[in-house]
C-alpha cells in the first residue's frame, strides 16, 4: 500500500554520504549528513530547504561555500569545531532564517565584521558553548541582523567594567528572545540589558553563581524569565527579584530552577514571591523546582495562588506539607518532596470542579492517603503516585471520572483489596484510553488473591507495562509475569484442584465427626435418655435415699399388656395384699397427662427395685425395653452400680433371642423362672419377696 504522508529517506544523488527527504508538499528537500566524518562542506543543489551537517570534522567555512543556496532556510553546523569563518562564508544565504554554530571552536573576536551581513533574513542565531568561551560575542558581528529575533550565546565577563551587550545590540530592534549557554559568575545589573530593550523572553538558567541586581526593573513587556543559581548571599538576589517582579506586568513564565539551596531564610521570601506575583503579573507558569524549600506556610494554613497560574512546579524540594487553593491550575508537580506524612492528616477543602488535569506526587514517601485527597478534581486526567510506599488504594477515585492515567508503579502494592476502589476503577476502565501502571510492585499470587489477578486479566489492556509485572508465590518465589494471562490461568487451575482437595478433606472430616457423634450417641443412648428425663424431673421430684423407708414403692413392675392378668391376679394380691408391699403398676399408678417416658423414669427412680416380667411380647414392646434400659441406667448412675433389676421369666425363651445386656444379668443370676405349678409357686414368691426386700 502506498503511503501518502510518509517521510522517505533516500541517499542523496549529489552526495551518497547524506540522506535526502521531503516532509512537506513543496518541491524543496531536506538534507542530513550527521556524523559522517565530513571535513569539507559538500556542494548542495539550490533546491535544498534545510541542511544538518552536525557532528562532523569541518574546520573551516571558505568563501562562497553556500553561494547558490537561495532557498536554504535552516543550517545546522553543531559540533564541528569550526575555527575559521571568512567574510563571504555565508554569502548567498539571504533567505536563511536559522543558523546553528553551537559547540564549535570559533574565536568571534577574530571573525571578520561582515561575516553575518549576507544573512538578511536571519531570525535565530545559536552560537553558544564554543570551546574558546573566554570572549563574548561582539555586537559588531550581529548589528546588521535587523530581523534577528532569537539569540543564543555564551556570556563571559572578563572585567568589572565590561558591558556584556554593547551599544551595537541596540540596533537589533526585533530581538525579543535571549538564551545563554556557558555563563558563570555574572552580576546582572541595570546596565546588563540596557541595549536590549525589546527582550520579552530571557533564559539565564545555565548561569551559575549569578547575581540578580535589579537588572530588569520596569520591564513591563517581559513575558518569560528563567534564572539559574544565585551567588551567595542568595537572599539578596531573591529579594531583588521579588521587588522587581511587581513591575513585570506582562510576565507569564518564571523559572527559578536550582536558584537557591540550603538557606532557611528563603521560606518566608517564597511566600512574598507568590504574593507579588498575584499583584503585578499575568503569571501562567511558575517553576521553583530543585531548590531547598521546606515550608511556604504552616500545614494548617492555605496558600493562595495567583488566579492566572496554570502550571506550578515545586518538584525536588524538601516540602513536608503544603495546602493550597489552586484556582485555575492545570498542572501541579510536587515530585520528590517529603509530604507523605502530611497527606493522610491534612485535607485542603476544595471546590467541586477544579480544572487540574495533571498531578504529580511521585517520590514523596507516601504510605497512606486520605479518602478525600483527590476530592474536587473532577477534570484530573493524569495522576502520578509512583515511587512511594502505598500498599493499597485507600483513597476515593470516584471524584476523578475523567482519569486517563494512574501511575502506581514502584510502590508496595501486593493486592488492591479495597472493593470500592476496584468498582470505581472498573467503571473508569469503560473509557478505552484509561491506563494504570502497577509495574515494579511485587503482586501476591495465591488462591486468596486469585480474584484480583483475574480482574487484572479481564482488564489487561488497561494495565501499562503488564509484561514486566512481578508476582510472589506462597513459597516466596518471585516470578516475572511475561505472559500474565497464561500464569493466572494456571494459578486458577491449581487453586481449583486445591479447593477440591480442601472440600473433600473437609467433607471427610465432617462425615467422620458426624459418624463418630452418631456412634457415641447410639452407644450411650440409654444413658443420655436417662439423664435427660432425670434432669427434666429433678425440679419437682426429690431423689430418695438408699434406705427402705425413703422409696415411694417397694418395686416397679414392668410388663407387657399380655401379662396384665398375671400382675393383677397374682402379683398384687400376693405382694401387696398379703405382704403389705407397695407396687408401682403403670396401669394404676402412672400420672395422667404426664409423658409416658417421664412416668416410667420417675417410677423406676422412686422404686427400690424394678421387676421385669420377661416374655416374648415384653421383648417386642418398645416401652417394655425402655423400662428395662432405664432401670439399668438407674442402677449404674443413681444407685452406685447396685443392681435394682430382677428378671422374671414368665415364658421359656432361648438365650439367643435375648439382648446382650439381658444375658449379662442372666449370667449374674439376677433372674427367676415362673414355675406355672402350685409346688413351685411357693418357692417362686418367696424368692421374689427376698429380691424385693
C-alpha positions in Angstrom: 0.0 0.0 0.0 1.4 3.4 -0.9 1.8 5.9 2.0 0.8 9.4 1.2 2.2 11.3 4.2 5.2 9.0 4.9 8.7 10.6 5.1 11.1 8.6 2.8 14.8 8.8 3.5 16.9 8.2 0.3 20.7 8.6 -0.3 21.3 12.0 -1.9 22.2 11.9 -5.5 24.7 14.7 -5.2 26.5 13.0 -2.2 25.9 9.4 -1.1 27.1 10.3 2.5 23.9 12.3 3.0 20.3 11.3 3.0 17.5 13.4 1.5 13.9 13.6 2.5 10.9 15.7 1.8 8.4 16.2 4.7 6.3 18.9 3.0 4.3 19.2 -0.2 6.9 21.6 -1.5 9.5 20.5 -4.1 12.4 21.5 -1.8 14.4 18.8 0.0 15.9 18.4 3.4 19.4 17.1 3.8 21.0 15.2 6.7 24.8 14.5 6.8 25.1 13.9 10.5 28.1 12.1 11.9 29.8 11.1 8.6 33.3 12.4 9.4 32.9 15.0 6.7 35.8 17.5 6.6 34.5 19.8 3.9 31.0 21.1 3.3 29.6 19.3 0.3 28.1 21.1 -2.7 24.3 21.2 -2.4 21.8 21.9 -5.1 19.7 25.1 -4.9 16.5 23.2 -4.1 17.7 22.4 -0.5 15.5 23.7 2.2 17.4 22.6 5.3 20.9 21.2 6.0 22.0 19.3 9.1 25.7 18.7 8.9 26.4 18.4 12.6 28.9 16.1 14.4 31.5 16.1 11.6 35.1 17.3 11.3 34.7 20.6 9.4 37.3 23.1 10.5 36.7 25.9 8.0 33.8 27.6 6.0 35.5 29.1 3.0 34.1 32.0 1.0 31.3 31.0 -1.4 30.5 27.7 0.3 26.8 28.4 0.2 26.7 30.9 -2.7 23.9 29.2 -4.6 21.7 28.2 -1.6 19.0 30.8 -2.3 16.2 28.5 -0.8 18.1 27.4 2.3 16.1 28.2 5.5 18.0 26.3 8.2 21.7 25.4 8.5 23.0 23.3 11.4 26.8 23.1 11.9 26.7 21.9 15.6 29.8 20.1 17.0 32.3 20.5 14.1 35.0 22.5 16.0 34.9 25.2 13.2 37.7 27.6 13.8 37.7 29.8 10.7 34.9 31.9 9.2 35.7 34.2 6.3 33.9 37.3 5.1 31.8 35.5 2.5 31.4 32.2 4.3 27.6 32.7 4.3 27.2 34.6 1.1 24.1 33.6 -0.8 22.1 32.7 2.3 19.8 35.7 2.1 16.7 33.6 2.9 18.3 31.7 5.8 16.2 32.0 9.0 18.1 29.8 11.4 21.9 29.3 11.8 23.3 26.9 14.5 27.0 27.2 15.3 26.8 25.6 18.7 29.8 23.7 20.2 32.4 24.9 17.8 35.9 26.5 18.2 35.2 30.0 16.9 37.0 32.9 18.3 34.5 35.6 17.5 37.0 38.4 18.1 38.9 37.2 15.1 35.9 36.8 12.8 35.6 39.4 10.0 33.0 42.1 10.7 30.8 41.3 7.8 30.6 37.6 8.2 26.9 37.6 9.1 25.9 40.5 6.8 24.6 38.3 4.0 22.1 36.8 6.4 19.5 39.4 5.9 16.6 37.2 6.8 18.2 35.5 9.8 15.8 35.2 12.8 17.6 32.7 15.0 21.3 32.6 15.7 22.8 29.9 18.0 26.5 30.3 18.8 26.6 29.1 22.4 29.0 26.6 24.0 32.1 27.5 22.0 35.3 26.0 23.2 37.0 29.3 23.2 34.5 30.8 25.5 36.8 33.5 27.1 35.2 36.1 24.8 31.7 37.4 24.4 30.0 37.7 21.0 30.9 41.2 19.8 27.9 43.3 18.9 29.6 44.5 15.6 29.1 41.0 14.1 25.3 40.9 14.6 24.4 44.6 14.4 23.3 44.3 10.8 20.9 41.3 11.5 17.8 43.6 11.7 15.4 40.6 11.6 17.1 38.7 14.4 14.6 37.6 17.0 16.3 34.9 18.9 19.9 34.8 20.1 21.7 32.0 21.9 25.1 33.0 23.2 27.7 32.5 25.9 28.3 35.2 28.5 31.7 35.8 29.9 32.6 38.9 32.0 36.3 39.4 31.8 36.4 42.6 33.7 34.2 44.6 36.1 33.9 47.5 33.6 33.0 45.4 30.6 29.5 45.7 29.3 28.1 42.3 28.3 25.9 43.6 25.4 27.4 46.8 23.9 25.7 49.6 22.0 25.7 47.5 18.8 23.0 45.3 20.2 20.7 48.3 20.4 20.4 48.0 16.6 18.6 44.7 17.0 15.1 46.1 17.4 13.4 42.7 16.7 15.5 40.8 19.2 12.9 39.5 21.7 14.4 36.3 23.0 17.8 35.7 24.7 19.2 32.4 25.9 22.6 31.8 27.5 25.0 28.8 27.1 28.1 29.0 29.1 27.6 31.6 31.9 29.4 32.0 35.2 29.9 34.5 38.0 27.9 37.2 36.4 26.5 40.3 38.2 23.4 41.2 36.3 22.8 44.9 37.0 20.9 47.7 35.4 23.5 48.1 32.6 23.5 44.4 31.5 20.4 44.5 29.3 20.3 48.3 28.7 21.0 47.9 25.0 18.4 45.1 24.6 15.2 47.0 25.4 12.9 44.8 23.4 13.5 41.5 25.1 10.4 39.6 26.1 11.9 36.2 27.0 15.2 35.8 28.9 16.7 32.4 29.7 19.7 32.6 32.1 19.1 29.2 33.6 22.5 28.0 32.6 24.2 30.7 34.6 25.7 29.6 37.9 26.8 31.9 40.7 24.9 34.7 39.1 23.7 37.8 41.0 20.5 39.5 40.2 20.9 43.2 40.9 17.7 44.9 39.8 18.8 44.4 36.1 15.3 44.0 34.7 13.3 46.5 36.8 10.4 48.0 35.0 10.4 45.6 32.1 6.6 45.6 31.7 6.8 43.8 28.3 8.8 40.8 29.7 6.7 37.6 29.4 9.3 34.9 30.3 12.2 34.8 32.7 14.4 31.9 33.7 17.3 32.3 36.2 20.0 29.9 37.4 21.8 29.5 40.7 22.3 32.7 42.7 25.7 33.5 44.1 25.9 34.0 47.9 24.3 35.7 49.7 21.4 34.2 47.7 18.8 36.0 49.7 20.0 39.3 48.3 19.3 38.2 44.7 16.0 36.6 45.5 14.8 39.7 47.4 15.8 42.0 44.5 13.8 39.7 42.1 10.8 39.7 44.4 10.8 43.5 44.4 11.2 43.8 40.6 8.6 41.1 39.8 5.8 43.5 40.6 6.9 45.6 37.7 6.8 42.7 35.2 3.2 43.4 34.3 3.3 41.0 31.3 5.2 38.2 32.9 3.7 34.8 32.2 6.6 32.3 32.8 9.0 32.4 35.7 11.6 29.7 36.2 13.9 29.5 39.2 15.4 26.0 38.9 18.2 25.3 41.4 18.5 29.0 42.2 18.9 28.8 45.9 20.0 26.0 48.3 20.2 25.2 52.0 19.1 28.6 53.3 16.3 28.7 55.9 15.6 32.4 55.2 14.1 31.6 51.9 10.9 30.1 53.1 9.4 33.5 54.1 10.6 35.0 50.9 8.9 32.4 48.8 5.5 33.4 50.3 6.3 37.0 49.5 7.2 36.0 45.9 3.8 34.3 45.5 2.1 37.4 46.8 3.9 39.8 44.5 3.2 37.5 41.5 -0.5 37.8 42.4 -0.3 41.6 42.5 1.6 42.7 39.4 1.8 39.9 36.8 -0.1 37.7 34.4 1.8 34.6 35.6 0.8 31.3 34.0 3.8 29.1 34.6 5.9 29.1 37.8 8.8 26.6 38.3 10.6 26.6 41.6 12.0 23.1 41.3 15.3 21.7 42.5 15.6 24.1 45.4 15.6 23.5 49.2 12.1 24.9 50.0 11.0 23.2 53.2 7.9 25.2 54.1 6.0 28.1 52.5 3.2 28.2 55.1 2.3 26.2 58.2 0.4 23.0 57.4 -2.9 24.4 58.7 -2.7 27.5 56.5 -3.7 27.7 52.9 -1.5 29.2 50.2 -3.5 31.4 47.8 -2.1 31.1 44.3 -2.3 33.7 41.6 -5.6 33.3 39.7 -3.8 33.3 36.4 -1.4 30.5 37.3 -1.8 27.3 35.3 1.4 25.4 35.8 3.2 25.1 39.2 6.4 23.1 39.6 7.7 22.6 43.1 9.5 19.3 42.5 12.8 18.3 44.0 12.4 20.4 47.1 12.1 19.5 50.8 8.4 20.4 51.4 6.9 18.5 54.3 3.4 19.8 54.0 1.5 22.2 51.6 -2.1 23.2 51.4 -3.1 25.4 48.5 -6.1 26.9 46.8 -5.3 26.0 43.2 -8.0 28.0 41.4 -7.2 27.7 37.7 -4.1 25.5 38.0 -3.9 22.8 35.2 -0.6 21.1 36.1 0.8 20.6 39.6 4.2 18.9 40.1 5.2 18.1 43.7 7.5 15.2 42.7 10.4 14.4 45.0 9.4 16.1 48.2 8.6 14.8 51.8 4.8 15.4 52.0 3.9 11.7 52.5 3.4 12.1 56.3 1.2 15.1 55.8 -1.3 13.9 53.2 -3.2 11.4 55.4 -3.9 14.1 58.1 -4.5 17.3 56.2 -7.2 17.8 53.7 -7.4 21.1 51.9 -11.1 21.9 51.2 -11.6 22.4 47.5 -14.4 23.5 45.2 -16.2 20.7 43.4 -15.0 21.2 39.8 -11.3 22.1 39.8 -9.6 22.4 36.4 -6.4 20.5 37.4 -5.6 17.9 34.7 -2.1 16.6 35.8 -1.0 15.9 39.4 2.5 14.5 40.2 3.0 13.2 43.7 5.8 10.7 42.9 8.8 10.2 45.2 7.1 11.6 48.3 7.3 8.7 50.8 3.5 8.4 50.7 2.3 5.4 52.7 -1.3 6.3 53.0 -3.7 8.9 51.6 -6.9 10.4 52.9 -10.1 9.2 51.4 -10.7 12.8 50.3 -7.3 13.6 49.0 -8.5 14.0 45.4 -12.0 15.3 46.1 -12.9 18.1 43.8 -10.5 17.1 41.0 -13.3 16.3 38.5 -11.1 17.1 35.5 -8.0 15.2 36.6 -6.5 13.2 33.7 -3.0 12.2 34.9 -2.3 11.1 38.5 1.3 10.1 39.3 1.8 8.3 42.6 4.8 6.2 41.6 7.8 5.5 43.7 6.0 5.8 47.1 5.2 3.3 49.9 1.5 2.7 49.1 0.3 -0.8 49.9 -3.3 -0.4 48.6 -5.7 2.1 47.0 -7.3 3.6 50.2 -8.3 6.8 48.6 -11.6 7.6 46.7 -11.2 7.7 42.9 -14.9 8.3 42.2 -14.1 12.1 42.4 -12.0 11.7 39.2 -14.3 10.3 36.5 -12.1 11.7 33.6 -8.9 10.0 34.8 -6.8 8.7 31.9 -3.5 7.7 33.6 -3.0 6.3 37.1 0.7 5.6 37.8 1.2 3.4 40.9 4.5 1.9 39.8 7.3 1.3 42.3 5.1 1.0 45.4 4.4 -1.8 47.9 1.1 -2.9 46.4 0.5 -6.7 46.5 -3.3 -6.6 46.0 -6.0 -4.0 45.6 -8.3 -5.1 48.4 -10.5 -2.0 48.5 -13.7 -3.2 46.9 -14.9 0.3 46.3 -11.6 1.2 44.6 -12.0 -1.9 42.3 -15.5 -0.9 41.5 -14.5 2.7 40.6 -11.6 1.5 38.5 -13.8 -0.9 36.6 -16.1 2.0 35.9 -13.3 4.2 34.7 -12.0 1.4 32.5 -15.1 1.9 30.5 -13.0 4.6 28.8 -10.7 2.9 26.2 -7.9 5.5 26.8 -7.5 4.8 30.5 -4.3 3.1 31.7 -3.0 2.1 35.1 0.6 1.2 35.8 1.4 -1.4 38.6 4.9 -2.2 37.4 7.6 -2.8 39.9 5.1 -3.8 42.6 5.5 -7.4 43.7 2.0 -8.7 43.4 0.8 -11.6 45.5 0.0 -14.8 43.5 -2.0 -17.3 45.5 -5.6 -18.6 45.8 -6.5 -15.7 48.2 -5.6 -13.1 45.5 -6.9 -15.0 42.5 -10.0 -12.8 42.2 -7.8 -9.7 42.0 -5.5 -11.3 39.4 -8.4 -12.4 37.3 -9.7 -8.8 37.5 -6.4 -7.6 36.0 -6.6 -10.3 33.2 -10.1 -9.2 32.4 -8.9 -5.6 32.0 -5.4 -6.3 30.9 -5.4 -3.9 28.0 -5.7 -1.0 30.5 -2.6 -2.1 32.5 0.5 -0.4 31.3 3.8 -2.4 31.2 2.0 -5.6 32.3 4.6 -7.7 30.6 7.2 -6.7 33.3 4.9 -7.2 36.3 6.3 -9.4 39.1 4.5 -11.8 41.4 5.4 -13.6 44.7 4.1 -17.1 45.2 3.3 -18.6 48.6 6.8 -20.2 48.7 8.3 -16.7 48.5 9.5 -17.3 44.9 9.2 -14.1 42.7 8.3 -14.7 39.1 8.1 -12.4 36.1 4.6 -12.1 34.6 5.7 -12.1 31.0 2.5 -13.9 30.0 0.1 -12.6 32.5 -3.0 -14.5 31.2 -1.3 -17.8 31.0 0.2 -17.6 34.5 -3.2 -16.6 36.1 -5.0 -19.3 34.1 -2.6 -21.9 35.5 -2.9 -20.5 39.0 -6.7 -20.8 38.7 -6.4 -24.5 37.8 -4.1 -25.1 40.8 -6.5 -23.3 43.1 -9.4 -25.3 41.8 -7.6 -28.5 42.4 -6.5 -27.3 45.8 -10.1 -26.2 46.6 -11.4 -29.6 45.6 -8.9 -31.3 47.9 -9.9 -28.9 50.8 -13.6 -29.6 50.1 -13.1 -33.3 50.0 -10.9 -33.4 53.2 -13.4 -31.1 54.9 -16.3 -33.3 53.9 -14.4 -36.3 55.0 -13.7 -34.8 58.4 -17.3 -33.7 58.8 -18.6 -37.2 57.8 -16.2 -38.8 60.3 -17.2 -36.4 63.1 -20.9 -37.0 62.4 -20.4 -40.8 62.3 -18.4 -40.6 65.5 -21.1 -38.5 67.2 -23.9 -40.7 66.0 -21.9 -43.8 67.1 -21.3 -42.3 70.5 -24.9 -41.2 70.8 -26.1 -44.7 69.9 -23.7 -46.3 72.3 -24.7 -44.1 75.2 -28.3 -43.6 74.0 -29.9 -45.0 77.2 -27.6 -43.0 79.4 -28.4 -39.9 77.5 -32.1 -40.5 77.6 -31.9 -41.4 81.3 -30.0 -38.2 82.1 -32.5 -36.2 80.1 -35.5 -37.5 81.9 -33.9 -37.3 85.3 -32.9 -33.7 84.6 -36.4 -32.9 83.5 -38.0 -34.4 86.6 -35.5 -33.2 89.2 -37.3 -29.8 89.6 -40.3 -31.4 91.1 -39.1 -34.8 92.3 -36.6 -35.4 95.2 -34.0 -38.1 94.9 -34.6 -40.7 97.5 -32.0 -42.0 99.9 -31.0 -45.7 99.9 -32.9 -46.9 103.0 -36.2 -48.7 102.5 -38.5 -46.1 104.0 -37.3 -43.4 101.6 -38.7 -45.0 98.4 -42.3 -44.5 97.4 -42.7 -48.0 96.1 -41.0 -51.3 97.0 -41.0 -52.4 93.4 -41.9 -51.2 89.9 -43.5 -54.0 87.9 -42.5 -53.8 84.2 -44.7 -55.9 82.0 -46.4 -56.1 78.6 -50.2 -55.8 78.3 -50.3 -59.6 77.5 -49.3 -60.3 81.1 -51.8 -57.8 82.7 -53.8 -60.7 84.2 -50.7 -62.2 85.9 -49.9 -58.9 87.5 -53.4 -58.1 88.7 -54.5 -61.6 89.7 -51.2 -62.8 91.3 -48.6 -60.1 91.9 -50.9 -57.6 93.5 -52.8 -60.0 95.8 -49.7 -61.9 96.9 -47.3 -59.0 97.3 -49.5 -56.1 98.2 -52.5 -57.6 100.0 -50.7 -60.4 101.8 -47.3 -59.0 102.4 -48.3 -55.3 102.6 -45.8 -54.2 99.9 -46.4 -51.2 97.7 -46.0 -51.9 94.0 -45.9 -49.3 91.1 -48.2 -50.6 88.3 -48.3 -48.4 85.2 -52.0 -49.2 84.6 -52.8 -47.9 88.0 -50.1 -45.6 89.3 -48.8 -43.5 86.4 -49.9 -39.8 86.5 -52.4 -39.0 83.8 -51.4 -36.3 81.4 -47.7 -36.7 82.0 -45.4 -38.0 79.3 -45.1 -41.8 79.5 -41.3 -41.6 79.4 -41.3 -39.3 82.3 -43.8 -41.5 84.2 -41.5 -44.6 83.6 -38.3 -42.7 84.7 -40.0 -41.4 87.8 -41.5 -44.8 88.7 -38.1 -46.5 88.4 -36.4 -43.7 90.4 -38.9 -43.9 93.2 -39.0 -47.7 93.4 -36.4 -49.7 95.4 -36.5 -52.5 92.8 -37.6 -53.0 89.2 -39.2 -56.4 88.4 -39.4 -57.2 84.6 -41.8 -59.9 83.6 -39.9 -61.3 80.6 -42.0 -62.7 77.8 -41.8 -62.6 74.0 -44.2 -59.7 74.0 -42.0 -57.9 76.5 -39.0 -58.2 74.2 -41.1 -56.9 71.3 -42.5 -54.0 73.2 -40.7 -50.6 72.8 -41.8 -49.3 76.2 -41.0 -52.5 78.0 -37.5 -52.4 76.7 -37.4 -48.7 77.5 -38.3 -49.5 81.1 -35.6 -52.3 81.2 -32.9 -50.0 80.0 -33.9 -47.0 82.2 -33.7 -49.3 85.2 -30.3 -50.5 84.1 -29.1 -46.8 83.8 -30.7 -46.1 87.2 -28.6 -48.8 88.8 -25.4 -47.6 87.2 -25.7 -43.8 87.6 -28.0 -43.3 90.6 -27.6 -46.3 92.8 -23.8 -46.6 92.7 -24.0 -49.7 90.4 -26.3 -51.5 92.9 -28.4 -54.0 90.9 -32.0 -53.0 91.2 -33.2 -55.2 88.3 -34.9 -58.5 88.9 -36.0 -60.6 85.9 -38.9 -62.9 86.0 -39.0 -65.3 83.0 -42.7 -65.9 82.6 -42.1 -67.8 79.4 -39.3 -70.1 78.1 -37.1 -68.1 75.8 -34.0 -69.2 74.0 -30.9 -67.3 75.1 -30.0 -66.3 71.5 -33.2 -64.3 71.3 -32.3 -62.2 74.4 -30.5 -58.9 74.2 -26.8 -59.0 75.2 -27.3 -56.7 78.2 -30.2 -59.0 79.4 -28.0 -62.1 79.0 -25.4 -60.4 81.2 -28.0 -60.1 84.0 -29.0 -63.8 83.5 -25.4 -64.8 83.9 -25.2 -62.9 87.2 -28.2 -64.9 88.5 -30.4 -61.9 88.6 -33.5 -63.7 87.4 -36.0 -66.4 88.3 -38.3 -68.5 86.2 -42.1 -68.7 86.9 -42.9 -72.4 87.6 -46.5 -72.5 86.5 -47.4 -75.1 89.2 -48.5 -74.8 92.8 -45.5 -76.5 94.4 -43.1 -74.2 92.6 -45.2 -71.1 93.2 -44.5 -71.2 96.9 -40.7 -71.1 96.3 -41.1 -68.5 93.5 -42.9 -66.0 95.6 -40.6 -66.5 98.4 -37.6 -65.6 96.2 -39.5 -62.6 94.8 -40.1 -61.3 98.3 -36.4 -61.8 99.2 -35.4 -59.9 96.0 -37.6 -57.0 96.8 -36.6 -57.0 100.5 
